[in-house]
Amino acid sequence: MARWLHCTWATALACAVVWPHAASAQPAPTTGASPTPSRLLVYIRSTQVGTEDSSVVRTADGWTITGSGRSGPPLDITTNFIEVKYDADWNPRELSLDALQGTQPITLRTVVTGTSARNEFTNNVAPGERTDEIAPHSLLMPNPFFVAYEALSARLMTAPAGTRIPLYTAPLGGASVVVGESTSERLQTVRRTIDVRRTRAWVESLNATGQGLDIEVWGDEEGRLLRLSVPAQTLEVIRDDIASVSTRRVAVSRPGDEQVRVPANGFSLAGTVSKPAGASGKLPAVILVGGSGSTDRDELVFGIPIFGQLAGVLADHGFLVLRYDKRGVGQSGGRPEFATLGDYAEDVRAAVRFMTARKDVDAKRLAALGHSEGGSVAMLAAARENKIKALVLVATIGVTGAELNLAQASHALSRSTRPEPEKQATLELQKRIQAAVITGQGWEGIPLQLRRQADVPWFNSFLTFDPAKPMADIRQPMLIIQGELDTQVAPSNADRLEQLAKDRKRQSPVQVVKVPGVNHLLVTAKTGEINEYATLPDRTISSTVSTAVADWLTKTFQWAK
């Protein structure tokens, strides 16, 4: 038996290199794949070790898959050329391979006639031959040459759960893949949106004592391979267009969604404009401003696309809605590591300029809605920008950032089982860190790793943020929405914001809506605690929240029609 196949198979996909002979499975019809070349990136233990280039061509006679590539240790394979041919019904015809493992040449040629596979191979300059019985419709899968998985991806495109797809690993023998459940999702790259079919599968082992292998295969609309995951082997093979950090999962979309680029200060923000169905003329508009951290346009938190859902509701109520990836997140440019709340407010103003310049936007009816920290950012923007005609603050702080930071730390400690003296020491350390961040002094004795986390422009701007200051310059009508189960921003913050709004010298309408049973993520909850987020059965934002926003904006903008 050829040693090179045994070793690389063990390194990459499965130590059980001799698999069972599989029963024949008739292939499901597939569409024609694009001949556009793909580049596959090979990762082991999250480290890229190689690349493979693949092409798939379909003609009336069948399928031809070709490729080449190079992977370093532990695979150490150079693929000069690989070609796999099938007829139109996915019966295998021929496999040709020319490669190196290290400096040792590898050649393999498999010719299939009926149910017979004749193999001629060379390893360590030693030729060999072998003939095996092969099941009809088998996929020729030499390993670890991942280009060949293009055929499996194409077959999985329409294969229902329970289908058994026969494989043949030349010249080791036959095996089978048992198809599991498939799910669909959409990925958006810089160039386009891709409809993805994700299929879990089980690779059976030949030996009764051997172990099989769980895999997951992602294919695009044409069945081309997007991703192969083998968790047990810490192996990931990912097509380069979706491997980019700018690729985003489209959690929510609606017909007519428009992907846009918003010019900002030296970079652009990537966003989505959702529109009312069948709308025409100039429409009222809303800009959604996301919370802290690496927040994308859907504000996806614990699987809940807060802004994606809210945008859909507002669009259904007749509004144009812009949501965008924060600077340095998703497909947006910019450097987040140096950004402050004020910088994010300037991004909101850039979004305002973009929206008011659109022909389908009524500039007299433009609102900004901020959630959580996005509310603070929206306040700063509204205080500086009179083109914002209405302001919605959702789960927004009414105290200084330093006060909220200590309140959140105290709440978390109150729920812990740590000794009381340790809790007090932690709070004192937090106060020292706050003082050092604000003054730039007093870092002595504070662990270096904590300073690296805290001594950044954003945290300084957050700690020193006082909503009373921008509120004095905010003239817009205001809606304040607060979930009564919010444990990250306590409901008392809404009361404080209301009082600040009423203390303004130039009065304008302010309304407060408190929603029972709703947490910081705007969904129905039991306790509202952070440790509950991942297990919430309801992943939809409260209709009370979204309807309150839509109704208030509609009423507020009546005067501008």
C-alpha positions as CSV (number, residue, x, y, z in Angstrom):
1,M,0.0,0.0,0.0
2,A,1.3,3.5,-0.8
3,R,2.7,5.1,2.4
4,W,2.1,8.7,1.2
5,L,-1.7,8.2,1.1
6,H,-1.8,6.6,4.5
7,C,0.2,9.3,6.2
8,T,-1.5,12.4,4.7
9,W,-4.9,10.9,5.2
10,A,-4.1,10.4,8.9
11,T,-2.7,13.9,9.2
12,A,-5.6,15.7,7.5
13,L,-8.9,13.9,7.6
14,A,-9.1,10.4,9.0
15,C,-6.8,7.9,10.5
16,A,-9.0,5.1,9.3
17,V,-7.7,5.1,5.7
18,V,-9.4,1.9,4.6
19,W,-13.1,2.6,4.3
20,P,-16.1,0.3,3.7
21,H,-17.4,-0.4,0.3
22,A,-20.5,1.6,-0.2
23,A,-23.9,0.8,-1.7
24,S,-24.6,2.7,-4.9
25,A,-26.6,5.9,-4.5
26,Q,-28.2,7.5,-7.6
27,P,-27.0,11.1,-7.8
28,A,-29.5,13.9,-7.7
29,P,-29.6,16.4,-10.6
30,T,-27.4,19.4,-10.3
31,T,-27.0,22.6,-12.2
32,G,-24.0,23.6,-14.2
33,A,-21.1,24.9,-12.2
34,S,-19.3,28.1,-13.1
35,P,-15.9,27.4,-14.8
36,T,-14.5,30.4,-12.8
37,P,-11.4,29.3,-10.9
38,S,-11.5,29.3,-7.1
39,R,-8.8,29.5,-4.6
40,L,-9.2,27.3,-1.5
41,L,-7.3,28.2,1.7
42,V,-6.2,25.3,3.9
43,Y,-6.2,25.8,7.7
44,I,-5.0,23.3,10.4
45,R,-5.5,24.4,14.0
46,S,-6.6,27.8,12.7
47,T,-3.3,28.4,11.0
48,Q,-3.2,28.6,7.2
49,V,-0.9,25.9,5.8
50,G,-1.6,26.1,2.1
51,T,-3.7,27.0,-0.9
52,E,-5.3,25.0,-3.8
53,D,-6.7,26.4,-7.0
54,S,-9.7,24.6,-8.6
55,S,-11.8,24.8,-11.7
56,V,-15.0,23.0,-12.5
57,V,-16.2,22.6,-16.1
58,R,-19.5,20.9,-17.1
59,T,-20.2,19.9,-20.7
60,A,-22.8,17.6,-22.3
61,D,-20.3,14.8,-21.8
62,G,-19.9,15.3,-18.0
63,W,-17.8,17.1,-15.4
64,T,-14.1,17.9,-15.3
65,I,-12.4,19.2,-12.1
66,T,-8.9,20.4,-12.3
67,G,-6.5,22.1,-9.8
68,S,-3.1,22.6,-8.3
69,G,-1.7,23.9,-5.0
70,R,0.8,23.9,-2.2
71,S,0.5,23.0,1.5
72,G,3.3,23.2,4.0
73,P,3.8,21.0,7.1
74,P,2.2,18.9,8.4
75,L,0.8,18.1,5.0
76,D,3.9,19.1,2.9
77,I,2.2,18.5,-0.4
78,T,2.8,20.2,-3.7
79,T,0.2,19.5,-6.3
80,N,1.5,20.2,-9.8
81,F,-1.7,18.9,-11.4
82,I,-4.9,17.1,-10.5
83,E,-7.7,16.3,-12.9
84,V,-10.9,14.3,-12.1
85,K,-13.5,13.4,-14.7
86,Y,-17.1,12.2,-14.4
87,D,-19.8,11.5,-17.0
88,A,-23.0,13.4,-17.0
89,D,-24.6,11.0,-14.4
90,W,-21.6,11.3,-12.0
91,N,-20.1,8.0,-12.9
92,P,-16.3,8.3,-12.4
93,R,-14.1,8.1,-15.5
94,E,-10.6,9.0,-14.7
95,L,-8.3,10.6,-12.1
96,S,-4.8,12.0,-12.9
97,L,-2.4,13.3,-10.3
98,D,1.1,14.7,-10.3
99,A,2.4,15.9,-7.0
100,L,5.3,15.9,-4.5
101,Q,5.2,15.0,-0.8
102,G,8.2,16.8,0.5
103,T,10.7,16.0,-2.3
104,Q,9.3,12.6,-3.2
105,P,7.3,12.4,-6.4
106,I,3.8,11.1,-6.4
107,T,1.9,10.1,-9.5
108,L,-1.5,8.4,-9.7
109,R,-3.7,7.5,-12.6
110,T,-7.1,5.8,-12.0
111,V,-9.2,4.7,-15.0
112,V,-12.7,3.4,-14.2
113,T,-14.4,1.0,-16.6
114,G,-17.8,-0.1,-15.4
115,T,-17.3,-1.2,-11.8
116,S,-13.6,-1.7,-12.1
117,A,-11.0,0.9,-11.1
118,R,-7.5,0.3,-12.3
119,N,-4.8,2.3,-10.5
120,E,-1.2,3.0,-11.5
121,F,0.8,4.9,-9.0
122,T,4.3,5.9,-8.1
123,N,5.7,6.7,-4.7
124,N,9.4,7.0,-3.8
125,V,10.1,6.2,-7.4
126,A,8.5,2.8,-6.9
127,P,5.7,2.0,-9.3
128,G,2.6,0.0,-8.3
129,E,-0.7,-1.2,-9.7
130,R,-4.0,-2.1,-8.1
131,T,-7.4,-2.9,-9.4
132,D,-10.5,-2.5,-7.2
133,E,-14.2,-2.9,-7.6
134,I,-15.9,0.5,-7.4
135,A,-19.5,1.4,-6.8
136,P,-21.5,3.2,-9.6
137,H,-21.6,7.0,-9.1
138,S,-18.6,6.9,-6.7
139,L,-16.7,10.1,-6.2
140,L,-12.9,9.9,-6.7
141,M,-11.4,11.4,-3.6
142,P,-7.6,11.2,-3.3
143,N,-6.6,12.8,0.0
144,P,-5.5,15.3,1.1
145,F,-6.2,16.9,-2.3
146,F,-9.2,19.1,-1.5
147,V,-9.9,20.2,-5.1
148,A,-11.6,16.8,-5.4
149,Y,-14.2,17.9,-2.9
150,E,-15.8,20.1,-5.5
151,A,-17.6,16.9,-6.7
152,L,-18.9,16.2,-3.2
153,S,-20.1,19.8,-2.9
154,A,-21.9,19.5,-6.2
155,R,-23.6,16.3,-5.3
156,L,-24.7,17.6,-1.9
157,M,-26.4,20.5,-3.5
158,T,-29.7,18.6,-3.9
159,A,-29.0,15.4,-1.9
160,P,-31.7,14.8,0.8
161,A,-30.8,13.7,4.3
162,G,-30.1,10.0,4.5
163,T,-28.6,9.7,1.0
164,R,-25.5,7.5,0.9
165,I,-22.9,8.8,-1.6
166,P,-20.1,6.3,-2.4
167,L,-16.5,7.5,-2.4
168,Y,-13.4,5.8,-3.7
169,T,-10.0,6.8,-2.3
170,A,-7.5,5.6,-4.9
171,P,-5.8,3.3,-4.4
172,L,-7.1,2.5,-0.9
173,G,-10.6,1.4,-1.6
174,G,-14.2,2.4,-1.2
175,A,-16.2,4.3,1.5
176,S,-19.4,6.3,1.8
177,V,-20.7,9.6,3.0
178,V,-24.1,9.6,4.8
179,V,-25.8,12.9,4.1
180,G,-27.2,14.7,7.1
181,E,-29.4,17.8,7.5
182,S,-28.8,20.9,5.3
183,T,-29.4,24.5,6.2
184,S,-29.4,27.6,4.1
185,E,-28.0,31.1,4.7
186,R,-26.6,34.0,2.8
187,L,-23.2,35.5,2.9
188,Q,-22.3,38.9,1.6
189,T,-18.8,39.5,0.3
190,V,-17.4,42.7,-1.0
191,R,-18.4,41.7,-4.5
192,R,-21.7,39.8,-4.1
193,T,-24.2,38.0,-2.0
194,I,-23.9,34.2,-2.0
195,D,-26.7,31.8,-1.2
196,V,-25.1,29.0,0.9
197,R,-26.2,25.4,1.5
198,R,-24.5,23.9,4.6
199,T,-24.7,20.2,4.9
200,R,-23.5,18.0,7.7
201,A,-22.4,14.5,6.8
202,W,-20.9,11.4,8.3
203,V,-17.9,9.6,6.7
204,E,-18.1,6.0,7.5
205,S,-15.2,3.8,8.5
206,L,-14.3,0.5,6.9
207,N,-13.3,-1.4,10.0
208,A,-15.9,-2.4,12.5
209,T,-13.6,-1.0,15.2
210,G,-12.8,2.1,13.3
211,Q,-14.4,5.5,13.9
212,G,-16.2,7.6,11.3
213,L,-15.9,11.3,10.9
214,D,-18.2,14.3,11.1
215,I,-17.8,16.8,8.3
216,E,-19.6,19.9,7.1
217,V,-19.6,21.0,3.5
218,W,-20.7,24.4,2.3
219,G,-21.7,25.0,-1.3
220,D,-22.7,28.0,-3.3
221,E,-25.7,28.4,-5.6
222,E,-23.9,26.4,-8.3
223,G,-22.7,23.7,-6.1
224,R,-19.1,25.1,-6.0
225,L,-17.2,24.3,-2.8
226,L,-17.2,27.2,-0.3
227,R,-16.0,25.4,2.8
228,L,-15.0,22.0,4.2
229,S,-14.9,21.6,8.0
230,V,-13.5,18.6,9.8
231,P,-13.7,19.5,13.5
232,A,-12.0,16.3,14.8
233,Q,-8.9,17.1,12.7
234,T,-9.1,20.9,13.3
235,L,-9.1,21.2,9.5
236,E,-10.8,24.0,7.6
237,V,-10.7,24.5,3.8
238,I,-12.3,27.8,2.9
239,R,-12.7,29.6,-0.4
240,D,-10.8,32.9,-0.3
241,D,-13.8,35.1,-1.1
242,I,-15.6,34.1,2.1
243,A,-12.5,33.8,4.2
244,S,-12.1,37.6,4.1
245,V,-12.9,39.5,7.3
246,S,-15.2,41.7,5.2
247,T,-17.5,38.8,4.6
248,R,-20.7,39.0,6.6
249,R,-23.5,36.6,7.3
250,V,-26.8,38.1,6.1
251,A,-28.9,37.4,9.1
252,V,-32.0,39.3,7.8
253,S,-32.8,40.5,4.3
254,R,-35.9,41.7,2.5
255,P,-36.7,42.1,-1.2
256,G,-35.3,45.3,-2.6
257,D,-32.6,45.7,0.0
258,E,-29.9,48.0,-1.4
259,Q,-26.2,47.6,-0.5
260,V,-24.6,51.0,-0.2
261,R,-21.2,52.7,0.6
262,V,-21.4,55.7,2.8
263,P,-18.4,58.2,2.3
264,A,-17.0,59.0,5.7
265,N,-13.7,60.7,6.8
266,G,-11.1,59.0,4.6
267,F,-13.0,55.7,4.4
268,S,-16.4,54.4,3.6
269,L,-19.1,52.7,5.7
270,A,-20.8,49.7,4.2
271,G,-24.5,49.5,4.8
272,T,-27.9,48.3,3.7
273,V,-30.9,50.5,2.9
274,S,-34.3,48.7,3.4
275,K,-37.2,50.1,1.5
276,P,-41.0,49.9,1.8
277,A,-42.5,47.6,-0.8
278,G,-43.8,49.5,-3.8
279,A,-42.8,52.8,-2.4
280,S,-42.2,55.9,-4.6
281,G,-41.4,59.5,-4.2
282,K,-39.6,61.0,-1.2
283,L,-39.9,59.0,2.0
284,P,-39.2,59.5,5.7
285,A,-35.9,57.9,6.7
286,V,-34.3,56.4,9.8
287,I,-30.6,55.8,10.5
288,L,-29.8,53.0,13.0
289,V,-26.8,53.5,15.2
290,G,-25.3,50.4,16.7
291,G,-24.0,49.7,20.2
292,S,-20.5,49.0,21.6
293,G,-18.0,46.6,20.3
294,S,-17.6,45.1,16.8
295,T,-21.2,45.8,15.8
296,D,-22.3,45.0,12.3
297,R,-25.2,46.5,10.4
298,D,-27.7,43.8,11.7
299,E,-26.5,44.4,15.3
300,L,-26.3,40.6,15.6
301,V,-26.0,39.7,19.3
302,F,-26.4,36.1,20.6
303,G,-28.0,35.2,17.3
304,I,-30.5,38.0,17.5
305,P,-30.3,40.5,14.5
306,I,-31.7,43.4,16.4
307,F,-31.3,46.0,13.7
308,G,-32.0,43.6,10.9
309,Q,-35.4,42.9,12.4
310,L,-36.1,46.5,13.4
311,A,-35.2,47.7,9.9
312,G,-37.8,45.4,8.4
313,V,-40.6,46.6,10.7
314,L,-39.8,50.3,10.0
315,A,-39.7,49.6,6.3
316,D,-43.1,48.0,6.5
317,H,-44.3,51.2,8.1
318,G,-43.2,53.3,5.2
319,F,-39.6,54.3,6.2
320,L,-36.3,54.1,4.3
321,V,-33.9,52.6,6.8
322,L,-30.1,52.7,6.7
323,R,-28.1,50.4,8.9
324,Y,-24.3,50.1,8.6
325,D,-21.3,48.2,9.8
326,K,-19.4,50.3,12.3
327,R,-16.0,51.6,11.2
328,G,-13.5,48.7,11.0
329,V,-16.2,46.1,11.2
330,G,-17.5,43.9,8.4
331,Q,-17.2,45.6,5.1
332,S,-16.6,49.1,6.5
333,G,-13.2,50.8,6.5
334,G,-11.6,52.9,9.2
335,R,-9.6,52.2,12.3
336,P,-11.7,51.3,15.4
337,E,-8.7,51.1,17.8
338,F,-8.3,54.9,17.8
339,A,-12.0,55.8,17.6
340,T,-13.9,57.6,20.3
341,L,-17.7,58.2,20.8
342,G,-17.2,61.5,19.1
343,D,-15.6,59.8,16.1
344,Y,-18.6,57.4,15.9
345,A,-20.9,60.5,16.0
346,E,-19.1,61.9,13.0
347,D,-19.8,58.6,11.2
348,V,-23.5,59.2,12.0
349,R,-23.3,62.6,10.5
350,A,-21.7,61.1,7.4
351,A,-24.7,58.8,7.2
352,V,-27.0,61.8,7.5
353,R,-25.3,63.5,4.6
354,F,-25.5,60.4,2.5
355,M,-29.2,59.9,3.2
356,T,-30.3,63.6,2.7
357,A,-28.5,63.5,-0.7
358,R,-30.7,60.7,-1.9
359,K,-33.5,61.5,-4.2
360,D,-35.9,59.1,-2.5
361,V,-35.4,60.6,1.0
362,D,-37.4,63.5,2.4
363,A,-34.7,65.5,4.2
364,K,-37.3,67.1,6.5
365,R,-38.2,63.7,7.9
366,L,-34.9,62.1,8.9
367,A,-34.5,60.4,12.3
368,A,-31.5,58.8,14.1
369,L,-32.1,55.8,16.4
370,G,-29.4,54.6,18.7
371,H,-29.4,51.4,20.7
372,S,-27.3,51.1,23.9
373,E,-24.0,52.9,23.4
374,G,-25.4,53.9,20.0
375,G,-27.9,56.1,21.8
376,S,-25.0,58.1,23.3
377,V,-23.4,58.4,19.9
378,A,-26.8,59.4,18.4
379,M,-27.1,62.1,21.1
380,L,-23.7,63.5,20.2
381,A,-24.6,63.5,16.5
382,A,-28.0,65.1,17.1
383,A,-26.5,67.9,19.2
384,R,-24.2,68.8,16.3
385,E,-26.4,68.1,13.3
386,N,-29.7,69.9,12.7
387,K,-30.4,67.7,9.7
388,I,-31.5,65.1,12.2
389,K,-35.1,65.9,12.8
390,A,-36.0,63.3,15.4
391,L,-34.1,61.2,17.9
392,V,-34.9,57.7,19.3
393,L,-32.9,56.5,22.3
394,V,-33.2,52.8,23.0
395,A,-31.7,51.3,26.2
396,T,-29.5,54.3,26.5
397,I,-27.5,55.5,29.5
398,G,-28.7,58.5,31.5
399,V,-25.7,58.7,33.7
400,T,-22.0,59.1,33.0
401,G,-20.1,56.2,31.5
402,A,-18.0,55.9,34.6
403,E,-21.2,55.6,36.7
404,L,-22.6,52.9,34.4
405,N,-19.3,51.0,34.3
406,L,-19.3,50.8,38.1
407,A,-23.0,49.9,38.2
408,Q,-22.4,47.0,35.8
409,A,-19.4,45.8,37.7
410,S,-21.3,45.9,41.0
411,H,-24.3,44.1,39.5
412,A,-22.0,41.3,38.2
413,L,-20.3,41.0,41.5
414,S,-23.6,40.8,43.4
415,R,-24.4,37.7,41.4
416,S,-21.1,36.0,42.0
417,T,-20.1,33.7,44.9
418,R,-16.8,35.4,45.5
419,P,-16.0,36.4,49.1
420,E,-17.2,39.9,50.1
421,P,-13.6,41.3,50.7
422,E,-12.7,40.1,47.2
423,K,-15.7,41.8,45.7
424,Q,-14.8,45.1,47.3
425,A,-11.2,44.8,46.2
426,T,-12.4,44.3,42.6
427,L,-14.6,47.4,42.7
428,E,-11.7,49.4,44.2
429,L,-9.4,48.2,41.4
430,Q,-12.1,49.2,38.8
431,K,-12.2,52.7,40.3
432,R,-8.4,53.0,40.1
433,I,-8.5,51.9,36.5
434,Q,-11.2,54.5,35.7
435,A,-9.1,57.2,37.3
436,A,-6.0,56.2,35.5
437,V,-7.8,56.1,32.1
438,I,-9.3,59.6,32.7
439,T,-6.2,61.3,34.1
440,G,-3.4,59.3,32.4
441,Q,-1.8,58.8,35.9
442,G,-1.9,56.2,38.6
443,W,-1.2,53.0,36.5
444,E,1.3,51.8,39.1
445,G,0.3,48.5,40.5
446,I,-2.4,47.9,37.9
447,P,-1.7,44.6,35.9
448,L,-0.3,45.3,32.5
449,Q,-2.9,43.2,30.7
450,L,-5.7,45.3,32.3
451,R,-4.0,48.5,31.3
452,R,-3.7,47.3,27.7
453,Q,-7.4,46.6,27.6
454,A,-8.5,49.9,29.3
455,D,-6.0,52.5,28.2
456,V,-7.6,53.1,24.8
457,P,-9.3,56.2,23.3
458,W,-12.8,54.6,23.2
459,F,-12.9,53.7,26.9
460,N,-11.7,57.2,27.9
461,S,-14.5,58.8,25.8
462,F,-17.0,56.4,27.3
463,L,-16.1,57.0,30.9
464,T,-16.1,60.8,30.5
465,F,-19.4,60.8,28.5
466,D,-22.1,62.7,30.3
467,P,-25.5,62.7,28.6
468,A,-26.4,66.0,30.2
469,K,-23.8,67.8,28.1
470,P,-25.1,66.9,24.6
471,M,-28.7,67.0,25.8
472,A,-28.5,70.7,26.4
473,D,-27.9,71.2,22.7
474,I,-30.4,68.7,21.4
475,R,-33.5,70.4,20.0
476,Q,-35.1,67.4,18.3
477,P,-38.3,65.7,19.6
478,M,-37.2,62.5,21.4
479,L,-38.5,59.0,22.1
480,I,-36.9,57.1,25.0
481,I,-37.5,53.3,25.0
482,Q,-36.4,51.1,27.9
483,G,-36.9,47.4,28.6
484,E,-37.9,46.9,32.3
485,L,-35.8,43.7,32.5
486,D,-32.7,45.4,31.2
487,T,-29.8,44.6,33.6
488,Q,-27.1,46.2,31.5
489,V,-28.7,49.7,31.4
490,A,-31.1,49.9,34.3
491,P,-34.6,51.3,33.7
492,S,-33.7,54.3,36.0
493,N,-31.6,55.6,33.1
494,A,-34.7,56.3,31.1
495,D,-36.0,58.4,33.9
496,R,-32.8,60.3,34.1
497,L,-32.8,60.9,30.3
498,E,-36.4,62.1,30.5
499,Q,-35.6,64.6,33.2
500,L,-32.5,65.9,31.3
501,A,-34.7,66.3,28.2
502,K,-37.4,68.3,30.2
503,D,-34.7,70.5,31.6
504,R,-33.6,71.7,28.2
505,K,-34.0,75.5,27.6
506,R,-35.5,74.9,24.2
507,Q,-38.3,72.4,24.8
508,S,-39.4,69.9,22.3
509,P,-41.7,66.8,22.8
510,V,-40.2,63.9,24.7
511,Q,-41.9,60.6,25.3
512,V,-40.8,57.6,27.4
513,V,-42.0,54.0,26.8
514,K,-41.0,51.3,29.3
515,V,-41.7,47.8,28.1
516,P,-42.4,45.1,30.7
517,G,-40.6,41.7,30.3
518,V,-38.1,42.9,27.8
519,N,-34.3,42.9,28.2
520,H,-31.4,44.9,26.8
521,L,-31.6,43.0,23.5
522,L,-35.2,44.1,23.2
523,V,-36.6,40.5,23.4
524,T,-38.8,38.9,25.9
525,A,-36.9,37.4,28.8
526,K,-37.4,35.9,32.3
527,T,-34.5,37.5,34.2
528,G,-32.9,39.9,31.8
529,E,-29.4,38.7,32.9
530,I,-26.6,38.4,30.4
531,N,-26.2,34.7,31.1
532,E,-29.7,34.1,29.9
533,Y,-29.1,35.6,26.4
534,A,-27.8,32.5,24.7
535,T,-30.8,30.3,25.9
536,L,-33.7,32.7,25.1
537,P,-36.4,30.8,23.2
538,D,-37.7,33.9,21.5
539,R,-35.1,35.4,19.1
540,T,-37.4,38.2,17.8
541,I,-37.4,41.7,19.2
542,S,-40.5,42.7,21.0
543,S,-43.3,44.0,18.7
544,T,-44.1,46.5,21.5
545,V,-40.7,48.1,21.0
546,S,-40.7,48.1,17.2
547,T,-44.3,49.3,16.9
548,A,-43.8,52.0,19.5
549,V,-40.9,53.4,17.4
550,A,-42.8,53.2,14.1
551,D,-45.9,54.8,15.6
552,W,-44.0,57.6,17.3
553,L,-42.0,58.4,14.1
554,T,-45.1,58.4,12.0
555,K,-46.9,60.8,14.4
556,T,-43.8,63.0,14.8
557,F,-43.3,63.4,11.1
558,Q,-46.9,64.2,10.3
559,W,-46.1,67.9,10.5
560,A,-43.4,67.7,7.8
561,K,-45.5,66.2,5.1
